[in-house]
Structures are given as C-alpha cells and as structure tokens.
C-alpha cells in the first residue's frame, strides 16, 4: 500500500511542499500556528453519547466541518455496547495522533512508507471510578503501545522519527503531562 | 427526553440494581474491577487512520466487540478532512467519559435527567508539533469545559455529582494527571 500519488511533492499522501510552507509560515509568525478545537457531546440515554465537531480555528480563521463520534459502555459496565467506550476512544486519539507524526516525519525525511500500525493497551481499576478507595487512581497508571512500521527508511532514520514523535506529538503530551482542566457546571 | 424506561431499577437508562451489584462485587474483590482496554490503529494514507476495537477484558474474562473509529486532519493541516482529527477525538473521549459519570452519579442519587451536554475547547500552538521551539508544549495548556445539565435534582445535589465526577472520571484523570507511556518501535 504505497500512498505516493506520483505528484512531485506528495510522499505518503502528505503534500510535503504544503507542509513545509505551513511550517515556514508558523516559524515566521507564531499566530499562524494558533489552532483551536472544540467539540460538543450530548447525552443519548444510558451511557450513550454523541460528540459533534462543527468547526475549528486556525490562525484566527474559522473552518466549518461536520463530524460525529459515538460512545457507549459495554453491557457488563451497564451500557448498551453500541459504540466504543470513552477509554478506547482516548487510546484511539493517542494512536491516531502519533500515527500522523510518523507519517509526516517520514515524509519530511523522504521515507516512503508501506505500513504504520499502532497497538495500545492499558488497565483500569474500577475501584477508582466507583470511588471505593481514594488511593486507587480512576485512570490509567500506564499505557503500553507498539508501533509497527515498514518502508524504505533505515532503522536509524525510523528511530529518529520515533524520538521526534515522542517529543512533539500533541496527544502524547496531553496524556504524559498534566493538562489543566477548567470545568463549569450549568444547571438549567 | 426522559430515558427512564419505567422498570423498577432503571433511572436515566442506567440499571441501578445492576450497577450496585457491580460496585458490590468490586468492593468485595478488587479483581472483579480489573478492566483492560486495547485498540489497534492502521494507516490509511496521508493523515488518515482507522482504529479498531476487537475486545476488552473485565475480571480476566475477554468480551469480543467490534467497532471502528476514523481520524484525519483538516485540509489546512495537510489532511483530507474526512474525519475528526485526533485532538477533537481526545476531547470527545473526555466529554463522553465525564458524561457517563454525571448520568450514573445522578441515577445512583435518584435524580432523573432530561439533558446532559458537555462542550469542551482548547488551543494548540503548532510550534510545538513542528518542533520549532522546545519551550512550546505540543499539547494543550488547558482544556475548558462546560456541562449543561437538567433534571429533577437540587442545585446542591448536582454540585455533589459535579465534584464526584472531578474526583473519579477515568479520562479526566488521564488528562489532568501524567500517565506513563511505554512505547516500542518495530521496524518490519
């Protein structure tokens, strides 16, 4: 599966000329790299919800878009098992983010990829979610992931990209480092 | 939109008797609350990926399930704009997780809900992802969220649930606290 579309600047399906132009613009003026994301999630009964994406902003400009994502819990956790659960979706968001890092990083090095696959797993202790023991964290202690990659790069070049992704992936950072969460409750 | 199905133990579509039974089992034997999640994400060309859920484990038992989630980047970020991007999916995973907390927490208090909506937003500075300035973090500095809730609870009862969710939501914890990430690269 080679995604090269035979145009001059596309490698791995990434337009490297466009990417270089974007990097240059952000380097020249950091405001060009200000991105704002927003999502709205609505209750659909039981443990089921639907998340809508309606727009995002880049460099102060708003770009409409329209996507939905569904979540539910498995039956054993009192749900309807109609969709991935939020913990699985969090892992998917991590995987998808680092995957973009590998694909773009390889493209910028001229490495043509045949395969990237990321597998992630983690364990939770439900005593945390149920509030049964305040010494038990509700979240993951650790997430383990394995990246399988195949392409025309050297092992050293792939290792460089691997380190670069560790340092620069937004969602890896969001999980590995604390993010400040400002929550507000509005009772209607 | 009242999700009460008129059976004795269902409130907000949550079977509170089943939930109490699960909490009791985990309280009696923490192994009953050991949950393992796993997802696999495959590259689909450019910035596009697909994440598959095939099973999860509860108390050592494996439960097959089958879901897929897609991600892509907007066109301005060198993607095909075919699906939510990983940062939006991360927010959705956060929202869906705390939403389950509000719905289950209210059910356990006997509060019948009409509406729960969670809106989350956050800003990224692309200098982090592009590796242009090591002092700029690649991820979110802060996520701001607003929960709109409507039901027959008192403002005090809703505030109690709000605090409980802050303390016990797995994905809130996963973002607010550091998670250890163990990554392995396999060059095929």
Interface residues (C-beta under 8 A of the other chain):
Chain A: X1 X3 X12 X13 X14 X15 X18 X19 X22 X23 X26 X27 X30 X32 X33 X34 X35 X36 X37 X38 X39 X40 X41 X42 X43 X45 X46 X47 X48 X49 X51 X53 X56 X58 X63 X65 X67 X69 X71 X73 X74 X76 X77 X78 X81 X83 X84 X85 X86 X87 X88 X89 X90 X91 X92 X93 X94 X95 X96 X97 X99 X100 X101 X103 X104 X113 X115 X116 X117 X118 X119 X120 X121 X122 X123 X124 X125 X126 X127 X128 X129 X130 X131 X132 X137 X138 X139 X140 X141 X142 X143 X144 X145 X146 X147 X148 X149 X150 X153 X155 X158 X159 X162 X164 X166 X167 X168 X169 X170 X171 X172 X173 X174 X175 X176 X177 X178 X179 X180 X181 X182 X183 X184 X185 X186 X187 X188
Chain B: X1 X3 X12 X13 X14 X15 X18 X19 X22 X23 X26 X27 X30 X32 X33 X34 X35 X36 X37 X38 X39 X40 X41 X42 X43 X45 X46 X47 X48 X49 X51 X53 X56 X58 X63 X65 X67 X69 X71 X73 X74 X76 X77 X78 X81 X83 X84 X85 X86 X87 X88 X89 X90 X91 X92 X93 X94 X95 X96 X97 X99 X100 X101 X103 X104 X113 X115 X116 X117 X118 X119 X120 X121 X122 X123 X124 X125 X126 X127 X128 X129 X130 X131 X132 X137 X138 X139 X140 X141 X142 X143 X144 X145 X146 X147 X148 X149 X150 X153 X155 X158 X159 X162 X164 X166 X167 X168 X169 X170 X171 X172 X173 X174 X175 X176 X177 X178 X179 X180 X181 X182 X183 X184 X185 X186 X187 X188
